[in-house]
């Protein structure tokens, strides 16, 4: 299996209300992909962090293998949500690893 973890920062020009709305929109969009993409085992987006955190959102997803992750990355349903993510974020860190 493969874990795919991403941490995003939202754009500074978004006010607190806009950031809260975007977090919910992105969370709902990404989590709705479960059961729609072959090889995607689990997907969760964390948006409520402790004050000690230095990121705004975290994607935690699990795939059957690396090929499933590659398929997810080009899947049209994922790309729709990814467009919203790209428009709303200013930084992205990604870690993929086998478990």
LUMVEX-879048 format. One record per residue: residue in three letters; x, y, z of N, C-alpha, C in turn. Coordinates in Angstrom, 1 decimal. Layout:
BEGIN
<pt "Ala" <X Y Z> <X Y Z> <X Y Z>>,
...
***
This chain:
BEGIN
<pt "Unk" <0.8 -1.2 0.0> <0.0 0.0 0.0> <0.9 1.2 0.0>>,
<pt "Unk" <0.3 2.3 -0.4> <1.0 3.6 -0.5> <0.2 4.7 0.2>>,
<pt "Unk" <0.9 5.5 1.0> <0.4 6.7 1.7> <0.7 7.9 0.9>>,
<pt "Unk" <-0.2 8.8 0.7> <0.0 10.0 0.0> <-0.5 11.1 0.9>>,
<pt "Unk" <0.5 11.9 1.5> <0.2 12.9 2.4> <0.5 14.3 1.8>>,
<pt "Unk" <-0.4 15.2 1.9> <-0.1 16.6 1.4> <-0.5 17.6 2.5>>,
<pt "Unk" <0.4 18.6 2.7> <0.0 19.7 3.6> <0.0 21.0 2.7>>,
<pt "Unk" <-1.1 21.8 2.9> <-1.2 23.0 2.1> <-1.3 24.2 3.0>>,
<pt "Unk" <-1.0 25.3 2.5> <-1.2 26.6 3.1> <-2.2 27.4 2.2>>,
<pt "Unk" <-3.2 28.0 2.7> <-4.1 28.7 1.9> <-3.5 30.1 1.6>>,
<pt "Unk" <-4.0 30.7 0.5> <-3.5 32.0 0.1> <-3.8 33.1 1.2>>,
<pt "Unk" <-2.8 33.9 1.4> <-2.9 35.0 2.4> <-4.0 36.0 2.1>>,
<pt "Unk" <-4.3 36.2 0.8> <-5.3 37.2 0.5> <-6.7 36.7 0.8>>,
<pt "Unk" <-6.9 35.5 1.2> <-8.2 35.0 1.7> <-8.4 35.5 3.1>>,
<pt "Unk" <-9.6 36.0 3.4> <-9.9 36.4 4.8> <-10.3 35.1 5.6>>,
<pt "Unk" <-10.4 35.2 6.9> <-10.7 34.1 7.7> <-11.9 33.3 7.3>>,
<pt "Unk" <-13.0 34.1 6.9> <-14.2 33.4 6.5> <-14.1 32.7 5.2>>,
<pt "Unk" <-13.3 33.3 4.3> <-13.1 32.6 3.0> <-12.2 31.4 3.2>>,
<pt "Unk" <-11.2 31.5 4.1> <-10.4 30.3 4.3> <-11.2 29.2 4.9>>,
<pt "Unk" <-12.1 29.5 5.9> <-13.0 28.5 6.5> <-13.8 27.8 5.4>>,
<pt "Unk" <-14.4 28.6 4.5> <-15.2 28.1 3.4> <-14.5 27.2 2.5>>,
<pt "Unk" <-13.3 27.6 2.1> <-12.4 26.8 1.2> <-12.0 25.5 1.8>>,
<pt "Unk" <-11.7 25.6 3.1> <-11.3 24.3 3.8> <-12.4 23.3 3.7>>,
<pt "Unk" <-13.6 23.7 4.0> <-14.8 22.8 3.9> <-15.0 22.3 2.5>>,
<pt "Unk" <-15.0 23.3 1.5> <-15.2 22.9 0.1> <-14.2 21.8 -0.3>>,
<pt "Unk" <-12.9 22.1 0.0> <-11.9 21.1 -0.4> <-12.0 19.8 0.3>>,
<pt "Unk" <-12.2 19.9 1.6> <-12.4 18.6 2.4> <-13.6 17.8 1.8>>,
<pt "Unk" <-14.7 18.4 1.6> <-15.9 17.7 1.0> <-15.6 17.1 -0.4>>,
<pt "Unk" <-14.9 17.9 -1.2> <-14.6 17.5 -2.5> <-13.6 16.3 -2.6>>,
<pt "Unk" <-12.6 16.4 -1.8> <-11.6 15.3 -1.8> <-12.2 14.0 -1.1>>,
<pt "Unk" <-12.8 14.2 0.0> <-13.4 13.0 0.7> <-14.5 12.4 -0.1>>,
<pt "Unk" <-15.1 13.1 -1.0> <-16.2 12.5 -1.8> <-15.6 11.6 -2.9>>,
<pt "Unk" <-14.3 11.6 -3.1> <-13.7 10.7 -4.1> <-13.6 9.3 -3.7>>,
<pt "Unk" <-13.8 9.0 -2.4> <-13.7 7.6 -1.9> <-14.8 6.8 -2.5>>,
<pt "Unk" <-14.5 5.7 -3.1> <-15.4 4.8 -3.8> <-15.6 5.1 -5.2>>,
<pt "Unk" <-15.0 6.2 -5.7> <-15.1 6.7 -7.1> <-13.9 6.4 -7.9>>,
<pt "Unk" <-12.7 6.2 -7.2> <-11.5 6.0 -7.9> <-10.9 4.7 -7.6>>,
<pt "Unk" <-10.6 3.9 -8.6> <-10.1 2.6 -8.4> <-8.7 2.6 -7.7>>,
<pt "Unk" <-8.6 1.8 -6.7> <-7.3 1.7 -6.0> <-7.2 2.7 -4.8>>,
<pt "Unk" <-8.1 3.6 -4.7> <-8.1 4.5 -3.5> <-8.8 3.8 -2.3>>,
<pt "Unk" <-8.1 3.5 -1.3> <-8.6 2.8 -0.2> <-9.2 3.8 0.8>>,
<pt "Unk" <-8.6 4.9 1.1> <-9.1 5.8 2.1> <-8.6 7.2 1.8>>,
<pt "Unk" <-9.4 8.2 2.2> <-9.0 9.6 2.0> <-9.7 10.4 3.0>>,
<pt "Unk" <-8.8 11.2 3.7> <-9.3 12.1 4.8> <-8.6 13.4 4.6>>,
<pt "Unk" <-9.3 14.5 4.9> <-8.7 15.8 4.9> <-8.9 16.4 6.3>>,
<pt "Unk" <-7.8 16.8 6.9> <-7.8 17.4 8.3> <-7.7 18.9 8.1>>,
<pt "Unk" <-8.7 19.6 8.8> <-8.7 21.1 8.7> <-8.7 21.8 10.1>>,
<pt "Unk" <-8.8 21.0 11.1> <-8.8 21.6 12.5> <-7.5 21.1 13.2>>,
<pt "Unk" <-6.6 22.1 13.3> <-5.3 21.8 13.9> <-5.1 22.5 15.2>>,
<pt "Unk" <-4.1 22.0 16.0> <-3.7 22.7 17.2> <-2.9 24.0 16.8>>,
<pt "Unk" <-2.8 25.0 17.7> <-2.1 26.2 17.4> <-0.6 26.0 17.1>>,
<pt "Unk" <-0.1 24.9 17.5> <1.3 24.6 17.3> <1.6 24.2 15.8>>,
<pt "Unk" <0.6 24.0 15.0> <0.7 23.6 13.6> <1.1 24.8 12.7>>,
<pt "Unk" <1.8 24.5 11.6> <2.1 25.6 10.7> <1.6 25.3 9.3>>,
<pt "Unk" <0.6 24.5 9.1> <-0.1 24.3 7.9> <-1.6 24.5 8.1>>,
<pt "Unk" <-2.3 24.7 7.0> <-3.7 25.0 7.0> <-4.6 23.7 6.8>>,
<pt "Unk" <-4.1 22.8 6.0> <-4.9 21.6 5.7> <-3.9 20.4 5.4>>,
<pt "Unk" <-4.5 19.2 5.7> <-3.7 18.0 5.4> <-4.5 17.0 4.8>>,
<pt "Unk" <-4.0 16.4 3.7> <-4.7 15.3 3.0> <-3.9 14.0 3.5>>,
<pt "Unk" <-4.7 13.0 3.9> <-4.1 11.7 4.3> <-4.8 10.7 3.5>>,
<pt "Unk" <-4.2 10.1 2.5> <-4.9 9.1 1.6> <-4.0 7.9 1.5>>,
<pt "Unk" <-4.7 6.8 1.2> <-4.1 5.5 1.1> <-4.5 4.8 -0.2>>,
<pt "Unk" <-3.6 4.3 -0.9> <-3.8 3.6 -2.2> <-3.3 2.2 -2.2>>,
<pt "Unk" <-3.8 1.3 -3.0> <-3.4 -0.1 -3.0> <-1.9 -0.2 -3.5>>,
<pt "Unk" <-1.5 0.7 -4.4> <-0.1 0.7 -4.8> <0.2 2.0 -5.5>>,
<pt "Unk" <1.4 2.1 -6.0> <1.9 3.3 -6.6> <1.1 3.6 -7.9>>,
<pt "Unk" <0.8 2.5 -8.7> <0.0 2.7 -9.9> <-1.3 3.3 -9.6>>,
<pt "Unk" <-2.0 2.9 -8.5> <-3.3 3.5 -8.2> <-3.1 5.0 -7.8>>,
<pt "Unk" <-2.0 5.4 -7.2> <-1.8 6.8 -6.9> <-1.6 7.5 -8.2>>,
<pt "Unk" <-0.9 7.0 -9.1> <-0.7 7.7 -10.4> <-2.0 7.8 -11.1>>,
<pt "Unk" <-2.9 6.8 -11.1> <-4.2 6.9 -11.7> <-5.1 7.9 -11.1>>,
<pt "Unk" <-5.0 8.1 -9.7> <-5.7 9.1 -9.0> <-5.3 10.5 -9.5>>,
<pt "Unk" <-4.0 10.7 -9.6> <-3.5 12.0 -10.0> <-4.0 12.5 -11.3>>,
<pt "Unk" <-4.4 11.6 -12.2> <-4.9 12.1 -13.5> <-6.4 11.8 -13.7>>,
<pt "Unk" <-7.1 11.3 -12.7> <-8.5 11.0 -12.7> <-9.3 12.3 -12.9>>,
<pt "Unk" <-10.2 12.4 -13.8> <-11.0 13.6 -14.0> <-11.8 14.1 -12.8>>,
<pt "Unk" <-12.3 13.2 -11.9> <-12.9 13.6 -10.7> <-12.0 14.3 -9.8>>,
<pt "Unk" <-10.8 13.7 -9.6> <-9.8 14.3 -8.8> <-9.3 15.7 -9.4>>,
<pt "Unk" <-9.2 15.7 -10.7> <-8.7 17.0 -11.3> <-9.7 18.1 -11.0>>,
<pt "Unk" <-11.0 17.8 -11.0> <-11.9 18.9 -10.7> <-11.7 19.5 -9.3>>,
<pt "Unk" <-11.4 18.7 -8.3> <-11.2 19.2 -7.0> <-9.8 19.8 -6.9>>,
<pt "Unk" <-8.8 19.2 -7.6> <-7.5 19.8 -7.6> <-7.4 21.2 -8.1>>,
<pt "Unk" <-8.3 21.5 -9.1> <-8.4 22.9 -9.6> <-8.7 23.9 -8.5>>,
<pt "Unk" <-9.7 23.5 -7.7> <-10.1 24.3 -6.5> <-8.9 24.5 -5.5>>,
<pt "Unk" <-8.2 23.4 -5.3> <-7.1 23.4 -4.4> <-6.0 24.4 -4.9>>,
<pt "Unk" <-5.7 24.2 -6.2> <-4.6 25.1 -6.7> <-5.0 26.6 -6.7>>,
<pt "Unk" <-6.3 26.9 -6.9> <-6.7 28.3 -6.9> <-6.7 28.9 -5.5>>,
<pt "Unk" <-6.8 28.0 -4.5> <-7.0 28.5 -3.1> <-5.7 28.4 -2.3>>,
<pt "Unk" <-4.7 27.7 -2.7> <-3.5 27.5 -1.9> <-2.2 28.2 -2.5>>,
<pt "Unk" <-1.3 28.4 -1.6> <-0.1 29.1 -2.0> <1.2 28.2 -1.8>>,
<pt "Unk" <1.0 27.1 -1.1> <2.1 26.2 -0.9> <1.6 24.8 -0.7>>,
<pt "Unk" <2.5 23.8 -1.1> <2.1 22.4 -1.0> <3.4 21.6 -0.7>>,
<pt "Unk" <3.3 20.7 0.2> <4.3 19.8 0.6> <3.7 18.4 0.4>>,
<pt "Unk" <4.4 17.5 -0.2> <3.9 16.1 -0.5> <4.9 15.1 0.0>>,
<pt "Unk" <4.4 14.0 0.6> <5.2 12.9 1.0> <4.4 11.6 0.5>>,
<pt "Unk" <5.0 10.8 -0.3> <4.5 9.5 -0.6> <5.4 8.4 -0.1>>,
<pt "Unk" <4.8 7.3 0.4> <5.7 6.3 0.9> <4.9 5.0 1.0>>,
<pt "Unk" <5.6 3.9 1.0> <5.0 2.5 1.1> <4.7 2.2 2.5>>,
<pt "Unk" <3.6 1.5 2.8> <3.3 1.0 4.1> <3.1 -0.5 4.1>>,
***
